[in-house]
Amino acid sequence: MWATFRNAAGVDVAIELPVGVHEIGSDHECRVRITDAGVQRRHARLIRAGAGALRVIDLGAPRGIRINDERVVSADVQRADVLRVGDTDIRFRIEAPRVIVDPVAPARLDSKVDDAAFRAAARRMHQRLIAQLDLRRRDVSSMSDRDLRDLAADLLRSIIGEENIAGIADPETLRRFVLDEALGLGPLEALLADDSVREIMINGADTIFVERGGYIERAVHTFSSESALRGIVDRIVSPLGRRIDDASPMVDARLPDGSRVNVVIPPLALCGTAVTIRRFGRRRLTSEDLVASGTLDRAMLEFLAACVRHRRNLLVSGGTGSGKTTLLNVLSSLIPHHERVITIEDSAELSFDHPNLVALETRPQNIEGRGEVTIRDLVRNALRMRPDRIVVGECRGGETLDMLQAMNTGHDGSLSTVHANSPRETLSRLEVMVLMSGVELPIHAIREQIAASIHIIVHQARFAGGQRRITRITEVTGVVAGTVQTQDIFRFQAGPNIAPGATDGAFVAQGHVPQFYEELARNGAVVDLRPFATETVRAGAGS
């Protein structure tokens, strides 16, 4: 895609916009540079997500931006739209114009030869820049991010001027690339700014895959070297007090936007540093969003809201990437705001807006092998913090026993997630995880504890096309003959695929009225039992 406009000198300019993030402004580093009066250094941002999709965001400039003479803050740009920045009209086209005046042409990465040459040049520039920023000669630790970036940019101009990069890359493009790698997140910058990317998978410096719309595709971005990738990993984990080295080759962390990061380095990762980033939307999803996307229907939502309101203990189960954390966030948002909520996670992902909230996060051991704080430690401590609700991001070990005990000793209405492929398998996994606590308990006692603590299991699945559905809502009804009994309340019955990767179907009531609804009715409360009737079949889950 190309952005075309007439600059202040009256010259028609065409700027290519590859997939990624590009800034508009008067600064010489901006992809689309406009020097009109009133145009800020960083005036607006363009995000191209591929297939012609383009979005513009106002970065807070006083004069703002306009599309077709209408002031906008953030909007999708169509091919026929005219974007006005200052006094300049910018138009967009898919095909390359006949005459191209592009002062900031992108590096050619369309062939393996050019790509290898570009990476080799970037690698040399990176190494020389780090040498010139050596801490023994420059006190970079006391500099602001902006001052450090300006200093590095000046040094890079000098370094690039001494190198022969003719035919390899445009100097400005190479400088921006090296700056992002040395001081930012490198190729991750554009991917993290793309809201359509839900997962980023790095399999070494030269291989990056992303997930968009439920499908995995290879990204065009790469790192210049393994050392550059490791430097970016260090910049991610160091502010969190975590480390990654030969003694601790795996680490969990998070980015400032809440994205979850997992890193494994060699020799455990044979193909180079492996990084997996799970993205979460910039906007927190609501229960209405889940209904609109077909994850569940209105009656199921109202039932789950009643479970939260009446302090039922809920366990969300599902496979990797099925949306358990998103659903847990939505369910937790239904907790009344006057209650005290304590969240416990390995790496903070939950995002609540409760006024009386305490968020706890585990801590790994230090370089001496001391100071580790586990989820189990935090669950035990949470019981001393006068919680109304305890929300554990995920139960995966011995902390399960402490969580069950908390649920069964006055902390009803707590929530957690677990990896499992069905509600029945969820119960089996709970048994195994309780045994991991090291407490010698007979199996019948464990099952009694599970049946007394867990009221509702909400199972979510991810279909081949990327759609996420709550496939079963199941009540734990008790223990009979040593076996935990369950009863489905709602199920998702999938129909035939109506398009490649799409799943249609319906949410169907199973005719079972939850036990606590019966208790509410006996106590005189007005409850609607119609959604639980077997003849109640609700469509609306088609994709």
C-alpha positions as CSV (number, residue, x, y, z in Angstrom):
1,M,0.0,0.0,0.0
2,W,1.2,3.5,-0.8
3,A,0.5,6.9,0.8
4,T,0.5,9.8,-1.8
5,F,0.5,13.5,-1.1
6,R,2.1,16.8,-2.3
7,N,4.8,18.1,0.0
8,A,5.6,21.7,1.0
9,A,7.9,22.0,-2.0
10,G,5.1,21.1,-4.4
11,V,6.5,17.7,-5.2
12,D,4.2,14.7,-5.5
13,V,5.5,12.1,-3.0
14,A,4.6,8.4,-2.7
15,I,5.6,6.5,0.5
16,E,5.3,2.7,0.6
17,L,3.5,1.4,3.7
18,P,4.5,-2.2,4.3
19,V,2.7,-4.2,7.0
20,G,3.5,-2.6,10.4
21,V,3.3,0.7,12.2
22,H,4.2,4.0,10.7
23,E,4.1,7.5,12.1
24,I,3.1,10.8,10.5
25,G,4.7,14.0,11.7
26,S,7.4,16.6,11.2
27,D,10.2,14.6,12.8
28,H,12.8,13.2,10.4
29,E,12.2,9.7,11.8
30,C,8.5,9.7,10.8
31,R,7.6,7.4,7.9
32,V,5.3,10.0,6.4
33,R,7.0,13.3,7.0
34,I,4.9,16.4,6.7
35,T,6.3,19.9,7.7
36,D,3.1,22.0,7.5
37,A,2.6,24.5,10.3
38,G,0.8,22.9,13.2
39,V,2.0,19.4,12.4
40,Q,3.6,17.8,15.5
41,R,6.8,15.8,15.6
42,R,4.6,12.7,16.2
43,H,1.2,13.7,14.9
44,A,-0.6,10.5,13.9
45,R,0.0,6.8,13.6
46,L,-0.8,4.5,10.7
47,I,-1.3,0.7,11.4
48,R,-1.3,-1.5,8.3
49,A,-2.4,-5.0,9.3
50,G,-2.2,-6.6,5.8
51,A,-4.7,-7.3,3.0
52,G,-5.1,-3.5,2.5
53,A,-6.4,-3.0,6.1
54,L,-5.3,0.4,7.4
55,R,-6.1,2.3,10.6
56,V,-5.1,5.8,11.6
57,I,-4.8,7.0,15.2
58,D,-4.5,10.7,16.4
59,L,-1.6,11.0,18.8
60,G,-3.1,14.0,20.6
61,A,-2.0,16.8,18.3
62,P,-4.0,20.1,18.8
63,R,-5.1,20.3,15.2
64,G,-5.9,16.6,15.1
65,I,-6.6,14.6,12.0
66,R,-9.5,14.5,9.6
67,I,-10.9,11.9,7.3
68,N,-13.1,13.3,4.5
69,D,-13.2,16.6,6.4
70,E,-14.5,14.9,9.6
71,R,-12.4,15.1,12.8
72,V,-11.5,11.6,14.0
73,V,-9.5,10.2,16.9
74,S,-9.1,6.6,15.6
75,A,-10.7,5.2,12.5
76,D,-10.3,2.6,9.7
77,V,-9.2,4.2,6.4
78,Q,-10.8,3.1,3.2
79,R,-9.1,3.4,-0.3
80,A,-11.3,6.3,-1.3
81,D,-10.8,8.3,1.9
82,V,-8.7,11.4,2.1
83,L,-6.7,11.9,5.3
84,R,-5.9,15.5,6.2
85,V,-2.9,16.2,8.4
86,G,-2.2,19.9,8.8
87,D,-2.8,21.3,5.4
88,T,-1.8,18.2,3.5
89,D,-4.2,15.7,2.0
90,I,-3.0,12.1,2.0
91,R,-4.6,9.5,-0.3
92,F,-4.0,5.7,-0.3
93,R,-3.6,3.3,-3.1
94,I,-2.8,-0.4,-3.4
95,E,-0.9,-0.3,-6.7
96,A,2.5,1.4,-7.0
97,P,2.4,4.8,-8.6
98,R,4.3,5.4,-11.8
99,V,6.6,8.1,-10.3
100,I,7.8,7.4,-6.8
101,V,9.6,10.0,-4.7
102,D,10.2,8.1,-1.5
103,P,12.8,9.8,0.8
104,V,12.4,7.0,3.4
105,A,12.2,3.9,1.2
106,P,11.9,0.7,3.1
107,A,14.7,-1.9,3.1
108,R,14.3,-4.5,0.4
109,L,13.5,-7.7,2.2
110,D,11.7,-9.4,-0.7
111,S,14.5,-11.9,-1.5
112,K,16.7,-14.1,0.7
113,V,19.9,-12.4,-0.7
114,D,18.7,-8.9,0.3
115,D,17.3,-10.1,3.6
116,A,20.6,-11.7,4.5
117,A,22.6,-8.6,3.4
118,F,20.3,-6.3,5.4
119,R,20.6,-8.5,8.5
120,A,24.4,-8.6,8.2
121,A,24.6,-4.8,7.9
122,A,22.2,-4.3,10.8
123,R,24.2,-6.8,12.9
124,R,27.4,-4.8,12.3
125,M,25.7,-1.5,13.0
126,H,24.3,-2.9,16.2
127,Q,27.6,-4.2,17.5
128,R,29.4,-0.9,16.7
129,L,26.6,1.1,18.4
130,I,26.8,-0.9,21.6
131,A,30.6,-0.5,21.6
132,Q,30.3,3.3,21.3
133,L,27.6,3.4,24.1
134,D,29.9,1.4,26.4
135,L,29.1,2.3,30.0
136,R,32.7,3.0,30.8
137,R,32.7,6.0,28.5
138,R,29.1,7.2,28.6
139,D,26.8,7.3,31.6
140,V,23.7,6.1,29.7
141,S,22.0,4.9,32.9
142,S,21.3,8.5,34.0
143,M,19.9,9.5,30.6
144,S,16.2,9.7,29.8
145,D,14.9,7.3,27.1
146,R,14.5,10.2,24.7
147,D,18.0,11.6,25.3
148,L,19.5,8.1,24.9
149,R,17.6,7.5,21.7
150,D,18.8,10.9,20.3
151,L,22.4,10.1,21.2
152,A,22.1,6.6,19.6
153,A,20.6,8.1,16.5
154,D,23.4,10.6,16.1
155,L,26.0,7.9,16.6
156,L,24.3,5.6,14.1
157,R,24.3,8.4,11.4
158,S,28.1,8.6,11.8
159,I,28.5,4.8,11.8
160,I,26.3,4.2,8.8
161,G,28.2,7.0,7.0
162,E,31.4,5.0,7.4
163,E,29.8,1.8,6.0
164,N,29.2,0.8,2.5
165,I,25.5,-0.1,2.4
166,A,24.8,0.8,-1.2
167,G,22.3,-1.5,-2.7
168,I,21.5,-3.1,0.7
169,A,19.2,-0.7,2.4
170,D,18.2,2.9,2.7
171,P,20.3,4.6,5.5
172,E,17.3,5.9,7.4
173,T,15.5,2.5,7.3
174,L,18.6,0.8,8.5
175,R,19.1,3.3,11.3
176,R,15.5,3.0,12.5
177,F,15.8,-0.8,12.5
178,V,19.0,-0.8,14.5
179,L,17.6,1.8,17.0
180,D,14.5,-0.3,17.6
181,E,16.7,-3.4,18.2
182,A,19.2,-1.7,20.4
183,L,16.9,0.4,22.6
184,G,13.4,-1.0,22.0
185,L,11.8,-4.3,21.1
186,G,13.0,-4.5,17.5
187,P,10.7,-6.3,15.1
188,L,8.2,-6.8,17.9
189,E,7.3,-3.1,17.9
190,A,5.2,-3.4,14.8
191,L,3.7,-6.8,15.7
192,L,2.6,-5.5,19.2
193,A,1.0,-2.5,17.6
194,D,-1.1,-4.7,15.4
195,D,-4.3,-5.5,17.2
196,S,-5.1,-8.4,14.8
197,V,-2.1,-10.3,16.2
198,R,-3.1,-12.5,19.1
199,E,0.1,-14.6,19.5
200,I,3.7,-14.0,18.5
201,M,6.0,-17.1,18.3
202,I,9.7,-16.6,17.9
203,N,11.7,-19.7,17.0
204,G,15.2,-18.1,17.0
205,A,16.3,-14.8,15.6
206,D,15.4,-15.5,12.0
207,T,12.0,-17.1,12.4
208,I,8.8,-15.4,13.7
209,F,5.3,-16.7,13.4
210,V,2.1,-14.9,14.4
211,E,-1.5,-15.9,14.9
212,R,-4.2,-13.8,13.3
213,G,-7.9,-14.7,13.2
214,G,-7.2,-18.2,14.5
215,Y,-4.6,-19.0,11.8
216,I,-0.8,-19.1,12.1
217,E,1.3,-17.4,9.5
218,R,5.0,-16.6,9.1
219,A,5.9,-13.0,9.7
220,V,8.2,-11.0,7.4
221,H,10.0,-9.5,10.4
222,T,13.2,-11.0,11.8
223,F,16.0,-10.0,14.2
224,S,19.4,-9.2,13.0
225,S,21.1,-11.7,15.3
226,E,20.6,-14.0,18.3
227,S,22.4,-11.5,20.5
228,A,20.0,-8.8,19.5
229,L,17.1,-11.1,20.4
230,R,18.6,-11.9,23.8
231,G,19.1,-8.2,24.4
232,I,15.4,-7.5,23.8
233,V,14.5,-10.5,26.1
234,D,16.7,-9.0,28.9
235,R,14.9,-5.6,28.4
236,I,11.6,-7.4,28.9
237,V,12.4,-9.4,32.0
238,S,14.8,-7.2,33.9
239,P,12.3,-4.5,35.0
240,L,10.2,-7.3,36.6
241,G,13.1,-8.5,38.7
242,R,13.5,-11.7,36.7
243,R,16.5,-13.1,35.0
244,I,17.2,-15.5,32.2
245,D,20.7,-17.2,31.9
246,D,22.3,-20.6,31.9
247,A,21.3,-21.2,35.5
248,S,17.7,-20.1,34.9
249,P,17.0,-20.9,31.2
250,M,13.2,-20.4,31.3
251,V,11.2,-17.4,32.5
252,D,7.6,-16.1,32.5
253,A,7.2,-12.3,32.3
254,R,4.8,-9.7,30.9
255,L,4.9,-6.6,28.8
256,P,3.6,-3.2,29.9
257,D,0.4,-3.8,27.9
258,G,-0.3,-7.0,29.9
259,S,0.8,-9.4,27.2
260,R,2.2,-12.7,28.7
261,V,5.7,-13.7,27.7
262,N,7.4,-17.0,28.0
263,V,11.1,-17.4,27.1
264,V,13.3,-20.5,26.7
265,I,17.0,-20.1,25.8
266,P,19.6,-22.5,24.6
267,P,20.7,-25.2,25.3
268,L,17.1,-26.1,26.2
269,A,15.9,-24.4,23.0
270,L,17.9,-26.1,20.2
271,C,17.0,-23.6,17.4
272,G,17.8,-20.5,19.3
273,T,16.0,-18.4,21.9
274,A,12.3,-19.3,21.8
275,V,9.8,-16.5,22.8
276,T,6.0,-16.9,23.0
277,I,3.9,-13.8,23.6
278,R,0.2,-14.2,24.3
279,R,-1.5,-10.9,23.5
280,F,-4.6,-9.5,25.2
281,G,-6.8,-6.9,23.6
282,R,-6.2,-3.3,24.4
283,R,-9.9,-3.0,25.4
284,R,-11.0,-5.4,28.1
285,L,-13.8,-7.6,26.8
286,T,-17.2,-7.5,28.5
287,S,-19.9,-10.1,28.9
288,E,-21.7,-8.4,26.0
289,D,-18.7,-8.9,23.8
290,L,-18.8,-12.7,24.5
291,V,-22.5,-12.9,23.7
292,A,-21.9,-10.9,20.4
293,S,-19.1,-13.2,19.4
294,G,-21.1,-16.4,20.1
295,T,-19.0,-17.6,22.9
296,L,-22.2,-18.1,24.9
297,D,-25.8,-16.9,24.7
298,R,-27.8,-14.6,26.9
299,A,-29.4,-17.3,29.1
300,M,-26.0,-18.8,29.8
301,L,-24.6,-15.4,30.7
302,E,-27.5,-14.7,33.0
303,F,-27.0,-18.1,34.7
304,L,-23.2,-17.5,35.2
305,A,-23.9,-14.0,36.5
306,A,-26.3,-15.6,39.0
307,C,-23.6,-18.1,40.0
308,V,-21.2,-15.2,40.7
309,R,-23.8,-13.1,42.5
310,H,-24.9,-16.1,44.7
311,R,-21.2,-17.0,45.5
312,R,-20.9,-20.3,43.7
313,N,-17.3,-21.5,43.3
314,L,-16.6,-21.6,39.5
315,L,-13.8,-23.4,37.7
316,V,-13.1,-22.5,34.1
317,S,-11.5,-25.4,32.1
318,G,-10.2,-25.7,28.6
319,G,-7.2,-26.3,26.4
320,T,-4.4,-23.9,25.5
321,G,-5.7,-20.8,23.8
322,S,-9.3,-21.6,24.4
323,G,-9.9,-18.2,26.1
324,K,-10.0,-19.3,29.8
325,T,-8.3,-16.1,31.1
326,T,-10.6,-13.9,29.0
327,L,-13.6,-15.7,30.4
328,L,-12.2,-15.5,33.9
329,N,-11.8,-11.7,33.5
330,V,-15.4,-11.3,32.4
331,L,-16.8,-13.5,35.2
332,S,-14.7,-11.6,37.8
333,S,-16.1,-8.3,36.5
334,L,-19.5,-9.5,37.7
335,I,-18.3,-9.7,41.4
336,P,-20.0,-6.9,43.3
337,H,-17.7,-3.9,43.8
338,H,-18.2,-3.7,47.5
339,E,-16.4,-7.0,48.0
340,R,-12.7,-7.5,48.6
341,V,-11.0,-9.5,45.8
342,I,-7.5,-11.0,45.9
343,T,-6.0,-12.3,42.7
344,I,-3.1,-14.7,42.6
345,E,-1.1,-15.4,39.4
346,D,2.3,-16.6,38.1
347,S,2.4,-13.7,35.7
348,A,-0.2,-11.0,36.1
349,E,-2.8,-11.2,33.3
350,L,-6.1,-10.5,35.0
351,S,-7.4,-7.0,34.7
352,F,-10.1,-5.9,37.1
353,D,-11.5,-2.6,38.1
354,H,-12.7,-3.4,41.6
355,P,-11.9,-0.7,44.1
356,N,-10.9,-3.2,46.9
357,L,-8.5,-5.3,44.9
358,V,-5.2,-6.8,45.8
359,A,-3.2,-8.4,43.0
360,L,-0.5,-10.8,44.0
361,E,2.2,-12.3,41.7
362,T,4.7,-15.1,42.3
363,R,8.4,-14.6,42.4
364,P,11.2,-16.9,41.2
365,Q,14.2,-17.8,43.2
366,N,17.2,-15.4,43.0
367,I,20.7,-16.3,41.8
368,E,21.5,-17.9,45.2
369,G,18.5,-20.1,44.8
370,R,16.5,-18.3,47.5
371,G,13.5,-16.0,47.8
372,E,11.1,-18.0,45.7
373,V,7.4,-17.3,46.4
374,T,5.0,-19.8,44.9
375,I,1.3,-19.7,44.2
376,R,0.8,-22.0,47.1
377,D,2.5,-19.5,49.4
378,L,0.3,-16.7,48.1
379,V,-2.9,-18.7,48.5
380,R,-2.1,-19.4,52.1
381,N,-1.2,-15.8,52.8
382,A,-4.4,-14.6,51.0
383,L,-6.4,-16.3,53.7
384,R,-5.0,-13.8,56.2
385,M,-5.9,-10.8,54.1
386,R,-9.7,-10.9,54.8
387,P,-10.7,-11.8,51.2
388,D,-14.4,-12.0,50.1
389,R,-13.2,-13.7,46.9
390,I,-10.0,-15.4,45.8
391,V,-9.2,-15.6,42.1
392,V,-6.3,-17.9,41.2
393,G,-5.2,-17.4,37.6
394,E,-4.5,-21.1,37.1
395,C,-4.3,-24.1,39.3
396,R,-1.5,-26.4,38.1
397,G,0.0,-28.0,41.2
398,G,-0.1,-28.4,45.0
399,E,-1.8,-25.1,45.5
400,T,-5.0,-26.8,44.3
401,L,-5.4,-28.3,47.8
402,D,-5.1,-24.9,49.5
403,M,-7.5,-23.4,46.9
404,L,-10.1,-26.1,47.6
405,Q,-9.8,-25.6,51.3
406,A,-10.3,-21.9,50.9
407,M,-13.4,-22.5,48.8
408,N,-14.7,-24.8,51.5
409,T,-14.0,-22.6,54.5
410,G,-15.9,-19.4,54.1
411,H,-14.6,-18.0,50.8
412,D,-17.4,-19.1,48.5
413,G,-17.6,-17.4,45.2
414,S,-14.0,-17.9,44.3
415,L,-12.8,-18.6,40.8
416,S,-9.9,-20.3,39.0
417,T,-8.9,-22.0,35.7
418,V,-7.4,-25.4,34.9
419,H,-6.1,-27.0,31.7
420,A,-8.4,-29.9,30.8
421,N,-10.3,-31.3,27.8
422,S,-13.7,-31.9,29.5
423,P,-15.4,-31.4,32.8
424,R,-14.9,-35.0,33.7
425,E,-11.2,-34.7,32.9
426,T,-11.1,-31.5,35.0
427,L,-12.1,-33.5,38.1
428,S,-9.4,-36.1,37.4
429,R,-6.8,-33.3,37.0
430,L,-7.9,-31.8,40.3
431,E,-7.3,-35.1,42.0
432,V,-3.8,-35.4,40.6
433,M,-2.9,-31.8,41.5
434,V,-4.1,-32.3,45.1
435,L,-1.8,-35.3,45.3
436,M,1.1,-33.1,44.1
437,S,0.7,-31.1,47.4
438,G,2.6,-33.8,49.3
439,V,-0.2,-34.2,51.8
440,E,-1.1,-37.9,52.3
441,L,-4.8,-38.0,51.7
442,P,-7.0,-41.0,50.6
443,I,-8.6,-40.7,47.2
444,H,-12.1,-40.7,48.7
445,A,-11.3,-37.8,50.9
446,I,-9.9,-35.8,48.0
447,R,-13.1,-36.5,46.0
448,E,-15.2,-35.4,48.9
449,Q,-13.2,-32.2,49.1
450,I,-13.6,-31.5,45.4
451,A,-17.4,-32.1,45.4
452,A,-17.8,-29.9,48.5
453,S,-15.7,-27.1,47.0
454,I,-16.4,-26.9,43.3
455,H,-20.0,-26.0,42.3
456,I,-19.8,-25.2,38.6
457,I,-17.4,-26.1,35.8
458,V,-17.4,-23.9,32.7
459,H,-15.7,-25.7,29.8
460,Q,-14.5,-23.7,26.9
461,A,-13.0,-24.9,23.6
462,R,-11.4,-23.4,20.6
463,F,-12.5,-24.6,17.2
464,A,-10.3,-25.0,14.1
465,G,-11.3,-21.6,12.6
466,G,-10.3,-19.8,15.8
467,Q,-13.9,-19.5,17.2
468,R,-14.2,-19.9,21.0
469,R,-17.3,-21.5,22.5
470,I,-18.4,-22.4,26.0
471,T,-19.2,-26.0,25.1
472,R,-20.5,-27.2,28.5
473,I,-21.7,-25.7,31.8
474,T,-21.7,-28.5,34.3
475,E,-22.8,-28.7,38.0
476,V,-20.9,-30.8,40.5
477,T,-23.7,-32.5,42.4
478,G,-22.0,-34.6,45.0
479,V,-20.2,-38.0,45.5
480,V,-22.0,-41.3,45.0
481,A,-20.2,-44.7,45.6
482,G,-16.9,-42.9,45.7
483,T,-17.3,-41.1,42.3
484,V,-17.9,-37.4,41.9
485,Q,-21.2,-36.8,40.2
486,T,-21.8,-34.1,37.6
487,Q,-24.8,-33.0,35.5
488,D,-24.7,-30.8,32.4
489,I,-26.8,-27.7,32.5
490,F,-26.0,-26.3,29.0
491,R,-24.2,-27.8,26.1
492,F,-23.1,-26.5,22.7
493,Q,-24.1,-28.8,20.0
494,A,-22.0,-28.1,16.9
495,G,-23.6,-28.4,13.5
496,P,-22.0,-28.9,10.0
497,N,-19.4,-26.5,8.9
498,I,-20.9,-23.8,6.8
499,A,-17.5,-22.4,5.6
500,P,-13.9,-23.5,5.9
501,G,-12.9,-23.2,9.5
502,A,-16.3,-22.0,10.6
503,T,-18.5,-23.8,13.1
504,D,-22.3,-23.3,13.5
505,G,-24.4,-24.9,16.2
506,A,-26.7,-24.2,19.0
507,F,-26.7,-23.9,22.8
508,V,-29.0,-26.4,24.3
509,A,-30.4,-26.7,27.8
510,Q,-30.1,-30.2,29.3
511,G,-33.2,-30.1,31.5
512,H,-31.3,-30.0,34.8
513,V,-32.2,-27.3,37.3
514,P,-29.1,-26.3,39.4
515,Q,-29.3,-27.2,43.0
516,F,-28.9,-23.7,44.3
517,Y,-31.8,-22.5,42.1
518,E,-34.0,-25.0,43.9
519,E,-32.7,-23.6,47.2
520,L,-33.5,-20.1,46.1
521,A,-37.0,-21.1,45.1
522,R,-37.6,-22.9,48.5
523,N,-36.5,-19.7,50.3
524,G,-39.1,-17.7,48.4
525,A,-36.9,-16.1,45.8
526,V,-38.4,-15.5,42.4
527,V,-36.3,-17.6,39.8
528,D,-36.9,-18.3,36.2
529,L,-36.6,-22.0,35.4
530,R,-37.6,-21.8,31.8
531,P,-34.0,-21.5,30.4
532,F,-33.3,-25.0,31.8
533,A,-36.1,-26.7,30.0
534,T,-35.0,-29.4,27.5
535,E,-37.1,-27.9,24.7
536,T,-35.1,-24.6,25.0
537,V,-32.8,-24.6,22.1
538,R,-31.1,-21.3,21.3
539,A,-29.2,-20.7,18.1
540,G,-27.0,-17.7,17.5
541,A,-23.7,-19.4,17.8
542,G,-23.1,-19.6,14.1
543,S,-19.9,-18.0,12.6
